[in-house]
Every structure is written in C-alpha cells, then in structure tokens.
Amino acid sequence: MDKEPGEEQNKDNKKVEELTKALDLEKKRSEELLSRLKYAHADLENFKKRCDRQIEEARKYGNESLIMELLGIVDELELAVQSARSSDSKGDVTQGVEMTLKKLKKILENEGISPIECVGKPFDPSKHEAVARIEKEDTEECTVIEEIRKGYTMREKVIRPSTVKVVVKTSRSPEEANLDE
C-alpha cells in the first residue's frame, strides 16, 4: 500500500496551505502588536513631555502662595512710606521702612515678580479688576484713571490683578439730548 504520488502531493499542498495561513495570521498578529507598541511608545513620550511641562510649571510658580503673602507686606510698607511722607516725617524709621521696602521689591523682582502698569492704559479684564466707574469727558472711555491696589505678574502670569477705577462716558440728561435734536 504505497501512497500514490498525487496523494502525497495533495497532502504536501494542504500542509503548505495551512502553514501559509498560519504564517499570514502570525504576520497580521505581529503587525497589530507592533502597531500597539508604537502607540504605547508615543503615549509614553507624550506623558514624559507633559510631566516635564508640569515639573517646569511647578518650579516656576511653586512659590506663588508665599509671594502673595509678601505682596501684602509690600502694600503695607508702601502705605507706611506714603503716610510718613505726607506727614513730613523724615526720621530714621521712615528711612528704614523705605530701605526695607526697596530690598523686598528687589527680592520679588529677582523672583520674576513685576508690578502691572495700569494708570492711563486701557482697561484689561485679565489684568485689572474695576471697582468704580468715574464719569469724565476729557479722557477716553475704558481707561484706567486710578489704581487702588497694585497688581503683579509672575513671569507673564497675573498673580494679582490691579484694583482700579475706570473712566466711562458722561451720561447726558434728557434735557441735553432734546437740545441736540
């Protein structure tokens, strides 16, 4: 009972076909796994970049709460100097307060803190907090006319907006409106 050559060839062909199918299946599986690996690698790289950004931001702004407390002290020292100047008090205490204020401002400046310049500038809600409106004819509307409390930025980020008074157009009485018609 020898096998015929045709039968053996059929068996070999079937085996080759099965092996080819298995190979194709493994190729697809390996391509899918490679694709998933590439996505996982990209996700990991994005995660690393995001963590680096967050670490950098924490490094830049980590001392913000301390700075905010120091700004309150700056406000009080400025008021003390202003009060001493208005009462013409030129004592050693006044000079000491001025020197302390100057040194504290220098430290804040070294930390990237700078005051927001606002008087005479257009009102910017991202930098200013309006607490009053002043009617005035000779000044452009929405211009900051007075600073109540200084605002500060920390490396381009507003950490405390300036508290300001803003110019609005003068409201006209009904009699004035009738005279124009």
C-alpha positions in Angstrom: 0.0 0.0 0.0 2.2 2.6 -1.2 0.8 6.1 -1.4 0.3 7.5 -4.8 2.5 10.4 -5.8 -0.6 12.6 -6.4 -2.0 11.9 -2.9 1.3 12.8 -1.3 1.4 15.9 -3.3 -2.1 16.9 -2.1 -1.1 16.3 1.5 2.0 18.4 1.0 0.0 21.2 -0.7 -2.6 21.1 2.2 0.2 21.3 4.7 1.9 24.2 2.8 -1.5 25.9 2.6 -2.1 25.5 6.3 1.4 26.8 7.1 0.9 29.8 4.8 -2.4 30.6 6.5 -0.7 30.3 9.9 2.2 32.5 8.7 -0.2 35.1 7.4 -2.2 35.0 10.7 1.1 35.5 12.7 2.2 38.3 10.4 -1.1 40.1 11.0 -0.8 39.5 14.7 2.8 40.8 14.8 1.8 43.8 12.7 -1.1 44.5 15.2 1.2 44.1 18.2 3.9 46.3 16.5 1.2 49.0 15.9 0.1 48.8 19.5 3.7 49.0 20.7 4.2 52.1 18.6 1.1 53.7 20.1 2.2 52.8 23.6 5.6 54.3 22.9 4.0 57.5 21.6 1.8 57.7 24.7 4.8 57.3 26.9 6.7 60.1 25.1 3.7 62.4 25.4 3.4 61.5 29.1 7.0 62.3 29.6 6.6 65.7 27.9 3.5 66.5 29.9 5.3 65.6 33.1 8.3 67.8 32.1 5.9 70.7 31.5 4.2 70.2 34.8 7.5 70.0 36.7 8.7 73.2 34.9 5.5 75.0 35.8 5.7 73.8 39.4 9.3 75.1 39.5 8.3 78.4 38.1 5.1 79.0 40.1 5.7 76.8 43.2 6.3 79.8 45.5 3.3 81.7 44.3 1.5 81.5 47.7 4.5 82.8 49.5 4.8 85.6 47.0 1.1 86.5 47.5 1.7 86.9 51.3 4.8 89.0 50.7 2.8 91.3 48.4 0.5 92.1 51.3 3.6 93.2 53.2 4.7 95.3 50.3 1.3 97.0 50.3 1.6 97.8 54.0 5.2 99.1 53.7 4.2 101.3 50.8 1.3 102.7 52.8 3.7 103.4 55.8 6.1 105.2 53.5 3.3 107.2 51.9 1.9 108.1 55.3 5.3 109.2 56.6 5.9 111.3 53.5 2.5 113.0 53.8 3.2 113.9 57.4 6.6 115.3 56.6 8.2 112.8 58.9 11.8 112.3 57.8 13.0 110.2 60.7 15.2 107.2 60.8 12.2 104.9 61.0 10.9 106.2 57.7 14.3 105.7 56.0 14.4 102.2 57.5 11.0 101.3 56.1 11.9 102.7 52.7 15.1 100.6 52.7 13.2 97.5 53.7 10.6 98.1 51.0 13.3 98.6 48.4 15.1 95.4 49.4 11.8 93.4 49.4 10.9 94.7 46.0 14.4 93.7 44.7 13.9 90.2 46.0 10.5 89.9 44.4 11.9 91.3 41.1 14.6 88.6 41.2 11.8 86.0 41.5 10.2 87.3 38.3 7.6 89.5 40.1 6.8 92.8 38.4 4.0 95.4 39.0 1.3 95.9 36.4 1.4 99.4 35.0 -2.2 100.5 34.6 -2.9 104.2 35.1 -3.7 105.8 31.8 -3.8 102.5 30.0 -6.9 100.8 28.5 -8.8 98.6 30.9 -7.9 94.9 30.5 -10.1 92.5 32.5 -7.3 89.9 32.5 -5.0 92.4 34.4 -7.4 94.7 36.1 -10.3 94.5 38.5 -12.6 97.5 38.2 -14.2 98.6 41.5 -15.6 102.0 40.4 -16.6 103.9 37.3 -15.8 107.6 37.0 -17.6 109.8 34.5 -15.1 112.1 32.7 -15.3 114.0 29.4 -11.7 114.6 28.6 -10.4 111.0 28.9 -11.1 108.1 26.6 -13.7 105.6 27.8 -12.5 102.4 29.5 -9.2 104.0 30.5 -7.8 103.3 34.0 -7.9 106.6 35.8 -6.7 105.5 39.3 -5.1 102.5 40.9 -6.5 101.4 44.2 -4.2 98.5 44.8 -1.2 97.4 42.7 -1.4 94.3 40.6 1.5 92.0 39.9 2.7 89.4 37.4 4.9 86.5 37.9 6.8 85.6 34.8 4.0 86.9 32.5 1.2 85.3 34.6 -1.1 87.6 36.5 -1.0 86.6 40.1 -2.9 89.6 41.5 -4.9 91.9 39.2 -4.7 95.7 39.8 -7.8 97.1 41.6 -8.7 100.2 39.6 -11.2 102.9 38.8 -12.2 103.2 35.1 -13.5 106.1 33.0 -16.9 105.9 31.5 -18.7 108.3 29.2 -20.6 111.1 30.9 -24.3 110.3 31.0 -26.3 113.1 29.5 -29.6 114.4 31.0 -32.8 114.2 28.9 -32.8 118.0 28.5 -29.3 117.9 26.9 -30.5 115.2 24.5 -33.5 117.2 23.5 -31.4 120.3 22.8 -29.4 118.4 20.2 -32.5 117.4 18.2 
